[in-house]
Amino acid sequence: MNSKKYTYNYDIEECNQLFKRGIFPIGCGRHDKTGNVFHVFCANGRYSKVLKDIRLLRAQDIQNNRTPR
């Protein structure tokens, strides 16, 4: 049985930041009903830490009235 966990990320800008930090998807697709594009990642500790850092930086940029990274 497959015990790996997967997560779907629909935020393309966030995915681009993940790519720049060395987190790469294991797949991609398009939602059947909405047509939105998503990337599939393994939900491991490294993914979670990098995603948390990206969201923290984005929140700080918004708080400082700058364009998010």
Biopython code that builds the backbone (N, CA, C, O; Angstrom):
import numpy as np
from Bio.PDB.StructureBuilder import StructureBuilder

atoms = [
    (1, "MET", "N", (0.842, -1.181, 0.000)),
    (1, "MET", "CA", (0.000, 0.000, 0.000)),
    (1, "MET", "C", (0.888, 1.247, 0.000)),
    (1, "MET", "O", (1.935, 1.274, 0.647)),
    (2, "ASN", "N", (0.465, 2.257, -0.720)),
    (2, "ASN", "CA", (1.240, 3.485, -0.844)),
    (2, "ASN", "C", (0.968, 4.391, 0.359)),
    (2, "ASN", "O", (-0.162, 4.834, 0.562)),
    (3, "SER", "N", (2.005, 4.664, 1.152)),
    (3, "SER", "CA", (1.834, 5.490, 2.350)),
    (3, "SER", "C", (2.259, 6.933, 2.141)),
    (3, "SER", "O", (2.222, 7.723, 3.084)),
    (4, "LYS", "N", (2.661, 7.297, 0.937)),
    (4, "LYS", "CA", (3.068, 8.676, 0.681)),
    (4, "LYS", "C", (1.850, 9.584, 0.640)),
    (4, "LYS", "O", (0.769, 9.189, 0.206)),
    (5, "LYS", "N", (2.054, 10.812, 1.103)),
    (5, "LYS", "CA", (0.992, 11.818, 1.074)),
    (5, "LYS", "C", (1.275, 12.794, -0.055)),
    (5, "LYS", "O", (2.428, 13.129, -0.326)),
    (6, "TYR", "N", (0.227, 13.241, -0.702)),
    (6, "TYR", "CA", (0.351, 14.169, -1.821)),
    (6, "TYR", "C", (-0.489, 15.406, -1.558)),
    (6, "TYR", "O", (-1.496, 15.353, -0.852)),
    (7, "THR", "N", (-0.062, 16.518, -2.135)),
    (7, "THR", "CA", (-0.820, 17.749, -2.005)),
    (7, "THR", "C", (-0.934, 18.412, -3.372)),
    (7, "THR", "O", (-0.014, 18.358, -4.188)),
    (8, "TYR", "N", (-2.075, 19.033, -3.599)),
    (8, "TYR", "CA", (-2.344, 19.726, -4.858)),
    (8, "TYR", "C", (-2.237, 21.216, -4.594)),
    (8, "TYR", "O", (-2.856, 21.727, -3.660)),
    (9, "ASN", "N", (-1.460, 21.918, -5.402)),
    (9, "ASN", "CA", (-1.275, 23.356, -5.225)),
    (9, "ASN", "C", (-1.763, 24.070, -6.478)),
    (9, "ASN", "O", (-1.232, 23.863, -7.569)),
    (10, "TYR", "N", (-2.784, 24.918, -6.310)),
    (10, "TYR", "CA", (-3.375, 25.652, -7.419)),
    (10, "TYR", "C", (-2.792, 27.047, -7.583)),
    (10, "TYR", "O", (-3.099, 27.726, -8.563)),
    (11, "ASP", "N", (-1.953, 27.494, -6.640)),
    (11, "ASP", "CA", (-1.367, 28.837, -6.676)),
    (11, "ASP", "C", (-0.092, 28.794, -7.525)),
    (11, "ASP", "O", (0.956, 28.354, -7.052)),
    (12, "ILE", "N", (-0.185, 29.245, -8.764)),
    (12, "ILE", "CA", (0.919, 29.138, -9.714)),
    (12, "ILE", "C", (2.126, 29.969, -9.267)),
    (12, "ILE", "O", (3.263, 29.518, -9.410)),
    (13, "GLU", "N", (1.905, 31.165, -8.733)),
    (13, "GLU", "CA", (3.026, 31.991, -8.254)),
    (13, "GLU", "C", (3.752, 31.284, -7.105)),
    (13, "GLU", "O", (4.981, 31.302, -7.033)),
    (14, "GLU", "N", (2.987, 30.669, -6.217)),
    (14, "GLU", "CA", (3.578, 29.935, -5.109)),
    (14, "GLU", "C", (4.370, 28.733, -5.634)),
    (14, "GLU", "O", (5.450, 28.429, -5.128)),
    (15, "CYS", "N", (3.834, 28.056, -6.643)),
    (15, "CYS", "CA", (4.545, 26.929, -7.261)),
    (15, "CYS", "C", (5.858, 27.391, -7.881)),
    (15, "CYS", "O", (6.873, 26.704, -7.766)),
    (16, "ASN", "N", (5.848, 28.542, -8.534)),
    (16, "ASN", "CA", (7.085, 29.073, -9.122)),
    (16, "ASN", "C", (8.148, 29.312, -8.049)),
    (16, "ASN", "O", (9.329, 29.041, -8.264)),
    (17, "GLN", "N", (7.720, 29.818, -6.903)),
    (17, "GLN", "CA", (8.661, 30.031, -5.799)),
    (17, "GLN", "C", (9.194, 28.699, -5.266)),
    (17, "GLN", "O", (10.365, 28.598, -4.898)),
    (18, "LEU", "N", (8.338, 27.686, -5.226)),
    (18, "LEU", "CA", (8.780, 26.356, -4.801)),
    (18, "LEU", "C", (9.833, 25.817, -5.768)),
    (18, "LEU", "O", (10.842, 25.255, -5.342)),
    (19, "PHE", "N", (9.597, 25.988, -7.064)),
    (19, "PHE", "CA", (10.557, 25.524, -8.080)),
    (19, "PHE", "C", (11.909, 26.195, -7.877)),
    (19, "PHE", "O", (12.949, 25.540, -7.948)),
    (20, "LYS", "N", (11.895, 27.508, -7.624)),
    (20, "LYS", "CA", (13.136, 28.258, -7.446)),
    (20, "LYS", "C", (13.920, 27.783, -6.228)),
    (20, "LYS", "O", (15.140, 27.932, -6.170)),
    (21, "ARG", "N", (13.212, 27.211, -5.256)),
    (21, "ARG", "CA", (13.856, 26.740, -4.030)),
    (21, "ARG", "C", (14.130, 25.231, -4.055)),
    (21, "ARG", "O", (14.464, 24.641, -3.027)),
    (22, "GLY", "N", (13.987, 24.613, -5.224)),
    (22, "GLY", "CA", (14.366, 23.211, -5.382)),
    (22, "GLY", "C", (13.305, 22.195, -5.045)),
    (22, "GLY", "O", (13.614, 21.010, -4.917)),
    (23, "ILE", "N", (12.058, 22.620, -4.895)),
    (23, "ILE", "CA", (10.954, 21.690, -4.652)),
    (23, "ILE", "C", (10.227, 21.520, -5.984)),
    (23, "ILE", "O", (9.642, 22.469, -6.506)),
    (24, "PHE", "N", (10.267, 20.319, -6.523)),
    (24, "PHE", "CA", (9.699, 20.089, -7.849)),
    (24, "PHE", "C", (8.475, 19.182, -7.769)),
    (24, "PHE", "O", (8.412, 18.297, -6.917)),
    (25, "PRO", "N", (7.507, 19.399, -8.651)),
    (25, "PRO", "CA", (6.282, 18.601, -8.615)),
    (25, "PRO", "C", (6.509, 17.188, -9.146)),
    (25, "PRO", "O", (7.457, 16.921, -9.885)),
    (26, "ILE", "N", (5.615, 16.305, -8.747)),
    (26, "ILE", "CA", (5.644, 14.950, -9.295)),
    (26, "ILE", "C", (4.590, 14.806, -10.385)),
    (26, "ILE", "O", (4.501, 13.772, -11.047)),
    (27, "GLY", "N", (3.788, 15.863, -10.564)),
    (27, "GLY", "CA", (2.774, 15.832, -11.611)),
    (27, "GLY", "C", (2.064, 17.163, -11.722)),
    (27, "GLY", "O", (2.260, 18.064, -10.906)),
    (28, "CYS", "N", (1.239, 17.270, -12.740)),
    (28, "CYS", "CA", (0.441, 18.474, -12.920)),
    (28, "CYS", "C", (-0.847, 18.068, -13.628)),
    (28, "CYS", "O", (-0.955, 16.964, -14.164)),
    (29, "GLY", "N", (-1.812, 18.966, -13.622)),
    (29, "GLY", "CA", (-3.081, 18.655, -14.261)),
    (29, "GLY", "C", (-3.990, 19.849, -14.324)),
    (29, "GLY", "O", (-3.603, 20.976, -14.013)),
    (30, "ARG", "N", (-5.204, 19.578, -14.731)),
    (30, "ARG", "CA", (-6.216, 20.616, -14.854)),
    (30, "ARG", "C", (-7.498, 20.085, -14.203)),
    (30, "ARG", "O", (-7.917, 18.960, -14.475)),
    (31, "HIS", "N", (-8.112, 20.895, -13.349)),
    (31, "HIS", "CA", (-9.327, 20.510, -12.652)),
    (31, "HIS", "C", (-10.446, 20.275, -13.664)),
    (31, "HIS", "O", (-10.654, 21.084, -14.569)),
    (32, "ASP", "N", (-11.159, 19.171, -13.507)),
    (32, "ASP", "CA", (-12.195, 18.796, -14.472)),
    (32, "ASP", "C", (-13.311, 19.833, -14.602)),
    (32, "ASP", "O", (-13.765, 20.118, -15.711)),
    (33, "LYS", "N", (-13.752, 20.391, -13.489)),
    (33, "LYS", "CA", (-14.901, 21.309, -13.530)),
    (33, "LYS", "C", (-14.507, 22.764, -13.756)),
    (33, "LYS", "O", (-15.125, 23.459, -14.563)),
    (34, "THR", "N", (-13.473, 23.230, -13.043)),
    (34, "THR", "CA", (-13.110, 24.647, -13.116)),
    (34, "THR", "C", (-12.093, 24.947, -14.205)),
    (34, "THR", "O", (-12.032, 26.070, -14.706)),
    (35, "GLY", "N", (-11.296, 23.954, -14.574)),
    (35, "GLY", "CA", (-10.268, 24.167, -15.577)),
    (35, "GLY", "C", (-8.993, 24.784, -15.028)),
    (35, "GLY", "O", (-8.078, 25.095, -15.789)),
    (36, "ASN", "N", (-8.924, 24.964, -13.715)),
    (36, "ASN", "CA", (-7.725, 25.537, -13.097)),
    (36, "ASN", "C", (-6.564, 24.550, -13.156)),
    (36, "ASN", "O", (-6.753, 23.344, -12.994)),
    (37, "VAL", "N", (-5.363, 25.074, -13.388)),
    (37, "VAL", "CA", (-4.158, 24.250, -13.442)),
    (37, "VAL", "C", (-3.643, 24.043, -12.023)),
    (37, "VAL", "O", (-3.706, 24.953, -11.197)),
    (38, "PHE", "N", (-3.126, 22.829, -11.736)),
    (38, "PHE", "CA", (-2.542, 22.543, -10.430)),
    (38, "PHE", "C", (-1.274, 21.718, -10.602)),
    (38, "PHE", "O", (-1.059, 21.075, -11.629)),
    (39, "HIS", "N", (-0.432, 21.757, -9.552)),
    (39, "HIS", "CA", (0.766, 20.920, -9.495)),
    (39, "HIS", "C", (0.620, 19.998, -8.295)),
    (39, "HIS", "O", (0.054, 20.387, -7.274)),
    (40, "VAL", "N", (1.127, 18.783, -8.414)),
    (40, "VAL", "CA", (1.061, 17.794, -7.346)),
    (40, "VAL", "C", (2.458, 17.643, -6.757)),
    (40, "VAL", "O", (3.430, 17.433, -7.482)),
    (41, "PHE", "N", (2.547, 17.753, -5.440)),
    (41, "PHE", "CA", (3.812, 17.620, -4.723)),
    (41, "PHE", "C", (3.692, 16.521, -3.682)),
    (41, "PHE", "O", (2.596, 16.230, -3.204)),
    (42, "CYS", "N", (4.819, 15.909, -3.328)),
    (42, "CYS", "CA", (4.867, 15.017, -2.169)),
    (42, "CYS", "C", (4.822, 15.905, -0.932)),
    (42, "CYS", "O", (5.613, 16.839, -0.802)),
    (43, "ALA", "N", (3.899, 15.613, -0.030)),
    (43, "ALA", "CA", (3.748, 16.423, 1.178)),
    (43, "ALA", "C", (4.691, 15.894, 2.246)),
    (43, "ALA", "O", (4.302, 15.088, 3.091)),
    (44, "ASN", "N", (5.939, 16.357, 2.199)),
    (44, "ASN", "CA", (6.930, 15.943, 3.194)),
    (44, "ASN", "C", (7.365, 17.157, 4.013)),
    (44, "ASN", "O", (6.869, 18.265, 3.805)),
    (45, "GLY", "N", (8.281, 16.943, 4.934)),
    (45, "GLY", "CA", (8.737, 18.023, 5.814)),
    (45, "GLY", "C", (9.401, 19.164, 5.073)),
    (45, "GLY", "O", (9.192, 20.332, 5.404)),
    (46, "ARG", "N", (10.196, 18.835, 4.079)),
    (46, "ARG", "CA", (10.901, 19.878, 3.319)),
    (46, "ARG", "C", (9.901, 20.763, 2.570)),
    (46, "ARG", "O", (10.023, 21.988, 2.579)),
    (47, "TYR", "N", (8.918, 20.140, 1.927)),
    (47, "TYR", "CA", (7.878, 20.892, 1.218)),
    (47, "TYR", "C", (7.163, 21.836, 2.187)),
    (47, "TYR", "O", (6.956, 23.011, 1.882)),
    (48, "SER", "N", (6.789, 21.313, 3.355)),
    (48, "SER", "CA", (6.067, 22.120, 4.337)),
    (48, "SER", "C", (6.893, 23.308, 4.819)),
    (48, "SER", "O", (6.373, 24.417, 4.945)),
    (49, "LYS", "N", (8.182, 23.079, 5.088)),
    (49, "LYS", "CA", (9.043, 24.166, 5.576)),
    (49, "LYS", "C", (9.217, 25.257, 4.526)),
    (49, "LYS", "O", (9.101, 26.442, 4.838)),
    (50, "VAL", "N", (9.493, 24.868, 3.289)),
    (50, "VAL", "CA", (9.699, 25.851, 2.228)),
    (50, "VAL", "C", (8.398, 26.608, 1.954)),
    (50, "VAL", "O", (8.424, 27.822, 1.750)),
    (51, "LEU", "N", (7.280, 25.916, 1.948)),
    (51, "LEU", "CA", (5.984, 26.565, 1.727)),
    (51, "LEU", "C", (5.685, 27.574, 2.840)),
    (51, "LEU", "O", (5.185, 28.666, 2.574)),
    (52, "LYS", "N", (5.989, 27.208, 4.073)),
    (52, "LYS", "CA", (5.794, 28.118, 5.202)),
    (52, "LYS", "C", (6.652, 29.373, 5.037)),
    (52, "LYS", "O", (6.181, 30.484, 5.277)),
    (53, "ASP", "N", (7.914, 29.195, 4.625)),
    (53, "ASP", "CA", (8.814, 30.331, 4.403)),
    (53, "ASP", "C", (8.289, 31.248, 3.289)),
    (53, "ASP", "O", (8.321, 32.471, 3.427)),
    (54, "ILE", "N", (7.813, 30.667, 2.204)),
    (54, "ILE", "CA", (7.280, 31.448, 1.078)),
    (54, "ILE", "C", (6.079, 32.270, 1.537)),
    (54, "ILE", "O", (5.973, 33.454, 1.219)),
    (55, "ARG", "N", (5.191, 31.646, 2.275)),
    (55, "ARG", "CA", (3.991, 32.357, 2.743)),
    (55, "ARG", "C", (4.334, 33.445, 3.742)),
    (55, "ARG", "O", (3.691, 34.494, 3.757)),
    (56, "LEU", "N", (5.338, 33.213, 4.577)),
    (56, "LEU", "CA", (5.782, 34.229, 5.527)),
    (56, "LEU", "C", (6.356, 35.435, 4.788)),
    (56, "LEU", "O", (6.031, 36.576, 5.116)),
    (57, "LEU", "N", (7.209, 35.189, 3.791)),
    (57, "LEU", "CA", (7.781, 36.285, 3.003)),
    (57, "LEU", "C", (6.698, 37.068, 2.270)),
    (57, "LEU", "O", (6.757, 38.295, 2.203)),
    (58, "ARG", "N", (5.719, 36.370, 1.725)),
    (58, "ARG", "CA", (4.618, 37.034, 1.022)),
    (58, "ARG", "C", (3.818, 37.922, 1.979)),
    (58, "ARG", "O", (3.451, 39.044, 1.633)),
    (59, "ALA", "N", (3.556, 37.416, 3.169)),
    (59, "ALA", "CA", (2.807, 38.192, 4.162)),
    (59, "ALA", "C", (3.595, 39.433, 4.585)),
    (59, "ALA", "O", (3.014, 40.505, 4.753)),
    (60, "GLN", "N", (4.910, 39.297, 4.756)),
    (60, "GLN", "CA", (5.735, 40.443, 5.127)),
    (60, "GLN", "C", (5.755, 41.481, 4.011)),
    (60, "GLN", "O", (5.690, 42.682, 4.277)),
    (61, "ASP", "N", (5.845, 41.023, 2.761)),
    (61, "ASP", "CA", (5.840, 41.951, 1.634)),
    (61, "ASP", "C", (4.523, 42.711, 1.557)),
    (61, "ASP", "O", (4.511, 43.916, 1.303)),
    (62, "ILE", "N", (3.430, 42.018, 1.774)),
    (62, "ILE", "CA", (2.112, 42.667, 1.731)),
    (62, "ILE", "C", (1.990, 43.661, 2.884)),
    (62, "ILE", "O", (1.460, 44.758, 2.713)),
    (63, "GLN", "N", (2.482, 43.271, 4.055)),
    (63, "GLN", "CA", (2.426, 44.155, 5.218)),
    (63, "GLN", "C", (3.254, 45.416, 4.995)),
    (63, "GLN", "O", (2.883, 46.489, 5.470)),
    (64, "ASN", "N", (4.363, 45.298, 4.284)),
    (64, "ASN", "CA", (5.227, 46.445, 4.006)),
    (64, "ASN", "C", (4.835, 47.183, 2.737)),
    (64, "ASN", "O", (5.582, 48.033, 2.253)),
    (65, "ASN", "N", (3.671, 46.861, 2.199)),
    (65, "ASN", "CA", (3.124, 47.510, 0.982)),
    (65, "ASN", "C", (4.057, 47.378, -0.212)),
    (65, "ASN", "O", (4.201, 48.315, -0.997)),
    (66, "ARG", "N", (4.688, 46.221, -0.350)),
    (66, "ARG", "CA", (5.516, 45.934, -1.516)),
    (66, "ARG", "C", (4.839, 44.857, -2.346)),
    (66, "ARG", "O", (3.945, 44.154, -1.876)),
    (67, "THR", "N", (5.282, 44.745, -3.584)),
    (67, "THR", "CA", (4.783, 43.694, -4.448)),
    (67, "THR", "C", (5.282, 42.355, -3.916)),
    (67, "THR", "O", (6.480, 42.209, -3.670)),
    (68, "PRO", "N", (4.392, 41.363, -3.728)),
    (68, "PRO", "CA", (4.839, 40.054, -3.229)),
    (68, "PRO", "C", (5.860, 39.418, -4.147)),
    (68, "PRO", "O", (5.824, 39.600, -5.364)),
    (69, "ARG", "N", (6.777, 38.665, -3.544)),
    (69, "ARG", "CA", (7.826, 37.986, -4.313)),
    (69, "ARG", "C", (7.282, 36.821, -5.062)),
    (69, "ARG", "O", (8.025, 36.135, -5.762)),
]
sb = StructureBuilder()
sb.init_structure("model")
sb.init_model(0)
sb.init_chain("A")
sb.init_seg("    ")
for serial, (resi, resn, name, xyz) in enumerate(atoms, 1):
    if name == "N":
        sb.init_residue(resn, " ", resi, " ")
    sb.init_atom(name, np.array(xyz, "f"), 0.0, 1.0, " ", f" {name:<3s}", serial, name[0])
structure = sb.get_structure()
